[in-house]
Each structure stands twice: as C-alpha cells, then as structure tokens.
Amino acid sequence: MEPSRVPRGPGPRLVFLLATLALTFAATGLLCGAIMSDHWEEVGWDREALARANVSTTWYLDGRVAMLGPGFQARGNWHPRRKPVFLIPMHGGIWTMCVSLPEEEIRLLGQLGFPQERCINYLSPDEAHEEMRAAWQNRMQNLSISCSLVCLIILGCAVLVGFFGLCRHQISAVLVTGVMYLLAATFALFTLTIIHFKRAQDRGARIVDGPEDGVIGGPVPRVVLKARRFSTSWSMDFGWGGVTLCALASVAWILLSKIMRFSPISTMIA
C-alpha cells in the first residue's frame, strides 16, 4: 500500500514573491489614484466670521453659497463692483479646483450671474489665473504638479523594469525597481508636504487683485478671505497610504533581489 502524499503548501519564498507583487499593485494603484483625484483639500466659508467682518451677504442653497452684490460693505468701507461676487464651497487636487455643487444648482445660480465653468485647470489657467503665477499658492501648486508628474513617471518605469526583471531573472533590474519605488515615495512625500503647507502664508489685509479659491466673480478684501476654511479630504489620506505602501514595496523588492541570488523564480514557483 502506497503511503498517501500530504500536499505541501506554497514555500515561504513564493509567499514572499506574491506578497511583494500584491504590495506593489496596491501601492501603485493607491498613489496613482490619489494623484489623479481632485479631493486633496476642501474650501468652505465660515458664516459667523463673515458676519463679524460686517460683510453684507445674501445666502443661497441652504446657506452653502453667499453672494456679495455689485457693491458690498466690509468693515465700514464701500467696495463698488460691476457684477456680483460669489463665495462658494470648492474641492481641489493637484491639477484642478472645482465647485462643490451639482450641475442643477450651478444652473440655478446662473440666473444670478454665476458663470457656468465648473473647474479651473491649473495646467491651462485662464488669463486671470495666469497673472497670479507669482503668488505664493500658485508657485507651490506648480511645484506640487512637477513633483507629482515625476512620481507618476517613476511609477510607470518601475512597473516595466520590475516586470522585466522577474520575467528575465535580472537581479539588477529587481534591485533597481526597489530603488525606484523609494524615489516615487520620496516625490509623493514632497507633493503631500507642499499641498499641506501651501496655505501657510498670509499676505496681509488688503484687496486681492486676482482670483482666489472659493471666490467667483471678482476680487474681494482680505478680511473676506479670512472667513475661508481649508480642510484636507480623502485624497490626502490615500496619498499618505500610497507613500507608506511604496516605502514597504521598495524594501520588499530589495529583499526579493537578495532572495533571487540563491533561488531563481522558476524554483520559487515549483
């Protein structure tokens, strides 16, 4: 009678290979999804802060949108305007800043003079935003776009190099993949830091001559902008998660290159 064979489970080296691949796909997908999404930060308005600034406003859509008329009062000073100014909630990412209102509500506001454009693209701004490139926030925004583009390029190259290294058993390519994921995590960290701190500088109380996030229709005094409230959103959380997974994937690929020196891929699978 032949002894029964007990099926063996996958070896520890195969388990490590599969874990490395799973970690790599998760890190790449999470970081790319965070970079391409547009919910890194949200812009809202404090109604009580506007009231303390003695700003005359008319609120619409259950108190989510405020309108300053053709002329509005702020701290006793009259500021004449040819068209109404809207204070609206917005959400933005690395590439765009969009109105946080559905299309139907935007059409309703259009009857009051609200423009129909939903998003501002930082890669192709209009003339008003083009003139504001020297501002602190716009310089930081351009820097974050550059870092995120470098991060996406590195991630794409790392996937190709890692696939080649595994298929052709090129230990050096596997090691380079680990280094590239570490570089991707570094540039993603730069992007996250820039987005987090780009609102830190205040330029003092004065009339702002160019467009500002959350303001549609014209410039407003700095006292009005002090009522804005910025908060991070889920894209920022995805970004931090992607940075962490990229760092772990980098360590896993470097360890995998050490394992492949003594055990080829075909041996791991067998």
C-alpha positions as a Python dict, from the first residue, in 0.01 Angstrom:
ca = {
    (1, 'M'): (0, 0, 0),
    (2, 'E'): (148, 329, -110),
    (3, 'P'): (177, 595, 155),
    (4, 'S'): (-56, 889, 95),
    (5, 'R'): (108, 1214, -1),
    (6, 'V'): (37, 1518, 205),
    (7, 'P'): (2, 1823, -22),
    (8, 'R'): (257, 2086, 57),
    (9, 'G'): (165, 2449, 88),
    (10, 'P'): (345, 2720, -101),
    (11, 'G'): (701, 2778, 10),
    (12, 'P'): (796, 3088, 206),
    (13, 'R'): (985, 3228, -94),
    (14, 'L'): (679, 3200, -317),
    (15, 'V'): (466, 3359, -46),
    (16, 'F'): (713, 3648, -26),
    (17, 'L'): (705, 3689, -406),
    (18, 'L'): (326, 3701, -411),
    (19, 'A'): (319, 3942, -116),
    (20, 'T'): (567, 4169, -296),
    (21, 'L'): (353, 4174, -610),
    (22, 'A'): (34, 4241, -411),
    (23, 'L'): (203, 4520, -218),
    (24, 'T'): (335, 4669, -542),
    (25, 'F'): (-5, 4673, -713),
    (26, 'A'): (-169, 4823, -403),
    (27, 'A'): (96, 5094, -367),
    (28, 'T'): (87, 5185, -738),
    (29, 'G'): (-291, 5194, -757),
    (30, 'L'): (-336, 5389, -435),
    (31, 'L'): (-73, 5652, -517),
    (32, 'C'): (-184, 5696, -879),
    (33, 'G'): (-547, 5721, -769),
    (34, 'A'): (-460, 5985, -511),
    (35, 'I'): (-261, 6194, -759),
    (36, 'M'): (-529, 6181, -1028),
    (37, 'S'): (-820, 6257, -792),
    (38, 'D'): (-934, 6608, -701),
    (39, 'H'): (-1024, 6585, -332),
    (40, 'W'): (-697, 6680, -166),
    (41, 'E'): (-847, 6985, 2),
    (42, 'E'): (-1188, 7140, 52),
    (43, 'V'): (-1272, 7510, 73),
    (44, 'G'): (-1564, 7627, 284),
    (45, 'W'): (-1688, 7955, 434),
    (46, 'D'): (-1750, 8046, 797),
    (47, 'R'): (-2080, 8231, 812),
    (48, 'E'): (-2011, 8371, 1158),
    (49, 'A'): (-1669, 8502, 1051),
    (50, 'L'): (-1832, 8687, 760),
    (51, 'A'): (-2085, 8838, 998),
    (52, 'R'): (-1809, 8957, 1233),
    (53, 'A'): (-1638, 9123, 935),
    (54, 'N'): (-1956, 9326, 873),
    (55, 'V'): (-1990, 9190, 521),
    (56, 'S'): (-2331, 9221, 365),
    (57, 'T'): (-2416, 8886, 207),
    (58, 'T'): (-2715, 8703, 65),
    (59, 'W'): (-2713, 8327, 123),
    (60, 'Y'): (-2850, 8066, -117),
    (61, 'L'): (-2879, 7686, -136),
    (62, 'D'): (-2942, 7632, 234),
    (63, 'G'): (-2659, 7859, 339),
    (64, 'R'): (-2386, 7699, 128),
    (65, 'V'): (-2335, 7985, -120),
    (66, 'A'): (-2308, 8356, -37),
    (67, 'M'): (-2343, 8638, -285),
    (68, 'L'): (-2191, 8982, -247),
    (69, 'G'): (-2383, 9232, -455),
    (70, 'P'): (-2247, 9469, -726),
    (71, 'G'): (-2129, 9681, -431),
    (72, 'F'): (-2067, 9541, -83),
    (73, 'Q'): (-1978, 9665, 261),
    (74, 'A'): (-1675, 9536, 456),
    (75, 'R'): (-1572, 9690, 791),
    (76, 'G'): (-1737, 10022, 708),
    (77, 'N'): (-1573, 10060, 365),
    (78, 'W'): (-1778, 10052, 46),
    (79, 'H'): (-1632, 9845, -240),
    (80, 'P'): (-1808, 9912, -574),
    (81, 'R'): (-1840, 9616, -815),
    (82, 'R'): (-1994, 9585, -1161),
    (83, 'K'): (-2104, 9225, -1110),
    (84, 'P'): (-2192, 9004, -814),
    (85, 'V'): (-1925, 8805, -631),
    (86, 'F'): (-1999, 8451, -510),
    (87, 'L'): (-1843, 8278, -211),
    (88, 'I'): (-1880, 7907, -284),
    (89, 'P'): (-1757, 7573, -148),
    (90, 'M'): (-1489, 7410, -362),
    (91, 'H'): (-1273, 7100, -366),
    (92, 'G'): (-937, 7072, -536),
    (93, 'G'): (-648, 6846, -617),
    (94, 'I'): (-305, 6878, -768),
    (95, 'W'): (-443, 6959, -1114),
    (96, 'T'): (-781, 7128, -1066),
    (97, 'M'): (-1004, 7329, -833),
    (98, 'C'): (-1374, 7252, -880),
    (99, 'V'): (-1703, 7388, -748),
    (100, 'S'): (-1858, 7154, -491),
    (101, 'L'): (-2207, 7192, -631),
    (102, 'P'): (-2412, 6970, -864),
    (103, 'E'): (-2491, 7083, -1215),
    (104, 'E'): (-2854, 7163, -1132),
    (105, 'E'): (-2757, 7405, -854),
    (106, 'I'): (-2495, 7570, -1077),
    (107, 'R'): (-2766, 7632, -1339),
    (108, 'L'): (-2988, 7787, -1073),
    (109, 'L'): (-2706, 8019, -966),
    (110, 'G'): (-2652, 8105, -1333),
    (111, 'Q'): (-2977, 8303, -1318),
    (112, 'L'): (-2799, 8533, -1069),
    (113, 'G'): (-2494, 8579, -1289),
    (114, 'F'): (-2287, 8282, -1176),
    (115, 'P'): (-2053, 8157, -1453),
    (116, 'Q'): (-2112, 7806, -1580),
    (117, 'E'): (-1750, 7690, -1563),
    (118, 'R'): (-1726, 7414, -1304),
    (119, 'C'): (-1348, 7360, -1271),
    (120, 'I'): (-1026, 7557, -1302),
    (121, 'N'): (-737, 7360, -1451),
    (122, 'Y'): (-400, 7465, -1312),
    (123, 'L'): (-224, 7324, -1620),
    (124, 'S'): (-417, 7555, -1855),
    (125, 'P'): (-539, 7852, -1647),
    (126, 'D'): (-735, 8145, -1784),
    (127, 'E'): (-583, 8492, -1818),
    (128, 'A'): (-679, 8597, -1467),
    (129, 'H'): (-509, 8294, -1309),
    (130, 'E'): (-214, 8328, -1546),
    (131, 'E'): (-144, 8673, -1399),
    (132, 'M'): (-134, 8525, -1048),
    (133, 'R'): (153, 8280, -1111),
    (134, 'A'): (381, 8489, -887),
    (135, 'A'): (156, 8436, -584),
    (136, 'W'): (269, 8200, -311),
    (137, 'Q'): (-10, 7945, -354),
    (138, 'N'): (36, 7928, -731),
    (139, 'R'): (410, 7876, -705),
    (140, 'M'): (354, 7597, -456),
    (141, 'Q'): (81, 7450, -678),
    (142, 'N'): (316, 7441, -978),
    (143, 'L'): (583, 7276, -765),
    (144, 'S'): (339, 7009, -646),
    (145, 'I'): (236, 6940, -1007),
    (146, 'S'): (601, 6891, -1103),
    (147, 'C'): (665, 6651, -814),
    (148, 'S'): (351, 6451, -888),
    (149, 'L'): (440, 6419, -1257),
    (150, 'V'): (786, 6290, -1165),
    (151, 'C'): (622, 6044, -925),
    (152, 'L'): (389, 5911, -1197),
    (153, 'I'): (678, 5872, -1443),
    (154, 'I'): (887, 5683, -1187),
    (155, 'L'): (594, 5452, -1101),
    (156, 'G'): (536, 5370, -1468),
    (157, 'C'): (903, 5295, -1527),
    (158, 'A'): (925, 5090, -1207),
    (159, 'V'): (640, 4863, -1317),
    (160, 'L'): (808, 4798, -1652),
    (161, 'V'): (1152, 4739, -1501),
    (162, 'G'): (1012, 4510, -1231),
    (163, 'F'): (815, 4303, -1483),
    (164, 'F'): (1126, 4267, -1699),
    (165, 'G'): (1340, 4170, -1400),
    (166, 'L'): (1102, 3895, -1290),
    (167, 'C'): (1045, 3755, -1639),
    (168, 'R'): (1414, 3752, -1737),
    (169, 'H'): (1553, 3682, -1389),
    (170, 'Q'): (1753, 4003, -1390),
    (171, 'I'): (1855, 4061, -1030),
    (172, 'S'): (1988, 4410, -1104),
    (173, 'A'): (1653, 4513, -1257),
    (174, 'V'): (1469, 4387, -948),
    (175, 'L'): (1704, 4587, -726),
    (176, 'V'): (1654, 4898, -941),
    (177, 'T'): (1276, 4853, -904),
    (178, 'G'): (1312, 4876, -528),
    (179, 'V'): (1515, 5194, -558),
    (180, 'M'): (1261, 5345, -800),
    (181, 'Y'): (972, 5280, -561),
    (182, 'L'): (1171, 5454, -289),
    (183, 'L'): (1216, 5753, -522),
    (184, 'A'): (843, 5752, -603),
    (185, 'A'): (762, 5757, -231),
    (186, 'T'): (1005, 6049, -185),
    (187, 'F'): (849, 6264, -459),
    (188, 'A'): (500, 6175, -338),
    (189, 'L'): (606, 6288, 9),
    (190, 'F'): (720, 6620, -141),
    (191, 'T'): (379, 6657, -308),
    (192, 'L'): (191, 6584, 13),
    (193, 'T'): (403, 6828, 212),
    (194, 'I'): (360, 7107, -44),
    (195, 'I'): (-17, 7062, -61),
    (196, 'H'): (-36, 7060, 319),
    (197, 'F'): (166, 7378, 372),
    (198, 'K'): (80, 7585, 62),
    (199, 'R'): (-188, 7777, 257),
    (200, 'A'): (51, 7877, 536),
    (201, 'Q'): (148, 8222, 409),
    (202, 'D'): (-86, 8517, 462),
    (203, 'R'): (-23, 8829, 258),
    (204, 'G'): (-186, 9075, 495),
    (205, 'A'): (-515, 9260, 493),
    (206, 'R'): (-565, 9423, 155),
    (207, 'I'): (-767, 9396, -164),
    (208, 'V'): (-665, 9090, -367),
    (209, 'D'): (-628, 9186, -732),
    (210, 'G'): (-657, 8835, -876),
    (211, 'P'): (-875, 8527, -837),
    (212, 'E'): (-882, 8329, -516),
    (213, 'D'): (-1005, 7976, -443),
    (214, 'G'): (-1365, 7984, -329),
    (215, 'V'): (-1434, 8328, -483),
    (216, 'I'): (-1610, 8359, -820),
    (217, 'G'): (-1681, 8691, -990),
    (218, 'G'): (-1407, 8930, -881),
    (219, 'P'): (-1155, 9035, -616),
    (220, 'V'): (-1251, 9073, -250),
    (221, 'P'): (-1077, 9227, 52),
    (222, 'R'): (-851, 9011, 264),
    (223, 'V'): (-1097, 9045, 553),
    (224, 'V'): (-1344, 8841, 347),
    (225, 'L'): (-1084, 8575, 265),
    (226, 'K'): (-1013, 8530, 636),
    (227, 'A'): (-1355, 8364, 658),
    (228, 'R'): (-1240, 8077, 435),
    (229, 'R'): (-1183, 7739, 595),
    (230, 'F'): (-948, 7484, 436),
    (231, 'S'): (-956, 7117, 526),
    (232, 'T'): (-790, 6808, 384),
    (233, 'S'): (-1001, 6537, 223),
    (234, 'W'): (-980, 6167, 135),
    (235, 'S'): (-727, 6209, -147),
    (236, 'M'): (-472, 6327, 108),
    (237, 'D'): (-534, 6012, 314),
    (238, 'F'): (-491, 5799, 1),
    (239, 'G'): (-166, 5981, -70),
    (240, 'W'): (-21, 5909, 274),
    (241, 'G'): (-128, 5547, 241),
    (242, 'G'): (36, 5526, -103),
    (243, 'V'): (362, 5672, 32),
    (244, 'T'): (369, 5415, 313),
    (245, 'L'): (296, 5124, 79),
    (246, 'C'): (557, 5247, -173),
    (247, 'A'): (821, 5252, 101),
    (248, 'L'): (724, 4897, 205),
    (249, 'A'): (724, 4783, -159),
    (250, 'S'): (1073, 4928, -200),
    (251, 'V'): (1201, 4721, 92),
    (252, 'A'): (1023, 4411, -42),
    (253, 'W'): (1180, 4445, -390),
    (254, 'I'): (1528, 4493, -244),
    (255, 'L'): (1485, 4181, -27),
    (256, 'L'): (1348, 3994, -329),
    (257, 'S'): (1666, 4073, -523),
    (258, 'K'): (1867, 3916, -240),
    (259, 'I'): (1650, 3604, -244),
    (260, 'M'): (1678, 3569, -623),
    (261, 'R'): (2056, 3542, -596),
    (262, 'F'): (2015, 3199, -442),
    (263, 'S'): (1673, 3092, -571),
    (264, 'P'): (1551, 3159, -927),
    (265, 'I'): (1188, 3246, -992),
    (266, 'S'): (1124, 2905, -1150),
    (267, 'T'): (1246, 2737, -829),
    (268, 'M'): (1013, 2951, -618),
    (269, 'I'): (710, 2856, -827),
    (270, 'A'): (793, 2488, -849),
}
